Amino acid sequence: LFARAFEDTTTGSMKQTKDIMNASGNNAELSVYEINFHTTYGESPMEVRNPFVAGFGGALALPLYMLRYQSDLGVKAQCAFTMAQFSFPVGGGNNVRIWGLLRDIEATGRKRPTWLGMEIANKAIQGDLVQSSISGINPIRTEDHTSGLSSSVTFPLINSFAYRDGLNRSIILFNLSLTDSYQVAVDTPFEPSAAATRYELNADSLYTTNEDAENIKIVTSAITDFKDLYAVTLPAHSLTVITWTDLTGISLSTSSVQFPSTNTGEQAIASLLVTNAEATPTALTVTGLSEISGDVSEFSTPALTADLDLAPGESAEIEVMFTPQTAGEKSALFQVTSTDPDRPTQNVVLEGEGLSTDTGGETGGETGGDTGVPDTNVGPEGDLDADGLWDSMEQQIIAAAQSDDDLTNDWILTLADVLPEDDFDGDGVTNKVESDYNIDATDPLQKLPAASTWALGLLTIALGAFTVRRYGHQLS
């Protein structure tokens, strides 16, 4: 059922037809007038044939063939045959449930699985077909030379097809395993918006039908936390579609900065990352940084001496400081203004607690004479991969990645996998900065030391290719 889709586009009749057309030199496009999911011959009894041709297997097979024709042979125009026909006479007084993508139009209006497979695929098809690569170990299945196959065929169980129309993107994911579910991660080409939509089609077995009741339907769900390397579980014999848009414009790494409890007169520092998304068509400018309300005297931010231009994919790391003058809970509203046409102003809440100090001890400004400049004589020795990170810190990150509950970190296995510009603990400070200050890069609560200076550091974020990755190792 599934194997012939792969044979057709490599050595089968569709590939042969495409080769003949190419050799003709007429530059004609190959189109499919009708593609049928049927069995009108053979001697199998009706109780076997009917649940097969009206069953859920058709929801996977029909779009699989058509998508393989589209991606492998460039067949853009294809038509599935046909919307309506309940059955077809095959002799001996028997009628096989066949042809019609709808069970009927007026009596029940139920959709057969073949219709649902076409419907869910068309939720993804838009604009241009784009490359979707599958990396790592993709499980396979081999079908021996049987009826309909000219030779044995080995094919991958996880298949993906991706589309793009401007900023709109989509991916179709097949799991052709008859028994096993697989968890994959979608590696997006650009940072996506958090809002996405998932469509899923599966059933208890390939023989489940909608003939007597609606047992199969497309399940639609909203995704509110979509991101690069988003985890997706693909049930056995299922079809999944995800649609989303590329993120554009200026974004902030957080909407709330929580400082640690800090003694009055001392200073705590945190970082805020301002990013122009890589899919943004033009450079954008950060034009202002300011506190606008609250305990503004307890917090400070750098004053821009000039506009900060950010090219697509570029970020600026901004230090914000908390210097409590009195004890108690403090908060202020911090605002970033930019030339982003959709979000010209964005706010961040700064929060911290001031602690009273011992009057018998030393008072004054920053403790310990710390100037905030990294001390190159502090920290463990060794940098085998010469990336500017202490090897001991990299080993610490590797150990945390392999032992925590976040499966998306499991690919971090070697020193080379720990990148200076990454932020493993998600505290808004890069691994390089935390290595320079010799602080724990796996603890988001451990902050940079007190500092008397602020800095704006530019870095470029490189986003990966469009792939689907299986946890532990890359999967297609």
Residue, then its C-alpha position, 0 to 999 in steps of 0.5 A: l500500500f505505501a511501498r509502491a508510492f516510493e517505487d513509482t517515483t524511482t523506477g516505476s511507471m510514473k518515473q518512466t513516464k517523466d523520463i520519456m517526457n523529459a527526453s522528448g524536449n517538448n518541455a511539457e509538464l507532467s500532470v495527473y488527470e485522475i488517481n484512484f484508490h481502488t480494487t476492481y479486480g481479484e478474488s478477495p471476498m467483499e468482507v476483506r476488500n470493503p474495509f480496505v478500500a473504505g478504510f483509514g489506509g486510504a487517508l495515508a496512501l492517497p496523499l502520500y502518492m500525490l505528495r511523492y509525485q509532487s516532490d520527486l517528479g514535480v507534478k503540480a496538477q493532480c486530481a483524485f478520482t472522484m468525489a461521489q460514488f458509493s460502490f462499483p460492480v465487480g461481478g457475481g452480484n457483488n459491489v465493492r465500496i470504491w471511488g467516492l471520497l465521500r460516502d454519500i452527499e445527502a444521506t449522511g454527508r460523511k467523509r471517507p478517509t481518502w477525503l480526509g487525507m486530501e483535506i488535511a494535506n491541502k491545509a498545508i499546501q501553499g505557495d512553494l514546496v520547499q526542501s524538508s530534510i530528514s536527518g539522523i536514523n529514520p526507521i525503515r520498512t521493506e516490502d518483498h516483491t509482491s503484487g503491484l511491486s516489480s521488486s522489493v522496496t525499502f522505504p522510510l517510515i517518517n516522511s515530511f513535506a514543507y511549504r512556504d508562502g511569504l511568512n506563512r509556513s507548513i509541514i506535513l508529517f507521515n508516520l507510516s509505521l503500523t505499530d510504533s509512534y515516534q517523537v520528533a522535533v521540528d527545526t524551523p529555518f527562522e524563529p517562528s511565532a508562538a501561535a501555530t495550528r496542529y491538524e492530526l489524522n489517525a485511527d485505531s487501524l488501517y481498516t477503520t471506516n466512516e461507513d456506518a459511523e463517523n469514527i475518523k475525523i481531523v482533530t485541530s488544536a491550537i499551539t501557543d508555545f511553538k518554537d524552534l525544535y518543537a516536539v511532536t509525537l507522531p502516532a502509529h499510522s498517522l498524518t500530522v500537519i503544522t502551520w505557522t508564520d515566521l516571527t518578524g520584528i523586534s522581540l525581547s527575551t523576557s517580559s519580566v526581569q526578577f533580580p535576586s534579593t540585594n543589600t541596600g547600596e549594592q548592585a545586581i545586574a541582569s541582561l535583556l536580549v533585544t532581537n530583530a527576527e531573522a525573517t524581518p525583511t529590513a533592519l530595524t532600529v532601537t531608538g530608546l531605553s527608559e523606565i516609565s513608572g514605578d520605583v525608577s530610582e531603584f533601577s537603572t538602564p543604559a542611555l543610548t548615545a545613538d540609535l541601535d541598528l539591528a540587521p535581520g537576525e541580529s541581537a543586542e544584549i542590554e544590562v539592567m541594574f538594580t541598586p536598592q536604596t531602601a529595604g522592601e519589594k521594588s518594581a519598575l516598568f521599563q520600555v524599549t522603543s523601536t522602528d518596528p511597525d507592529r510593536p513600536t513600544q515593548n515593556v518589561v517589568l523589573e522587580g527585586e527586593g532590597l535587604s537592610t544591611d548590618t549597620g556594624g559592617e562596612t557600608g558604601g557602594e559595590t562590595g569587594g571592589d568588583t568592577g564587573v570586568p572579567d578576571t582572566n586569572v579566575g577559573p579552571e584551566g583548559d580550553l581544548d576546543a579553543d572556543g573561549l569557554w572553560d572545559s569544566m564549564e562545558q562538561q557541566i553543561i553536557a552533564a546537565a543536558q544529559s540528566d535534565d528533563d528537557l529532551t531538546n538538550d540531549w544532542i549536547l554531547t561534546l565540548a564542540d556542542v557547547l556554543p559560546e553564543d548559546d544561553f543554556d540556562g535561559d537567563g538572558v546571559t550567554n555561555k561565554v559571558e558566564s564562562d568569563y565571570n566563572i559562574d554556573a551556566t546551568d543555574p538561571l538564578q545565578k547572576l553576574p557580579a556587581a558592576s559599575t559599567w554597562a555594555l551593549g554587545l551585538l551577536t548574530i543568531a544563526l538559525g538551522a536548516f529546515t529539518v525534523r529531529r528525533y530526540g537523542h540524535q537527528l531524525s529526518 
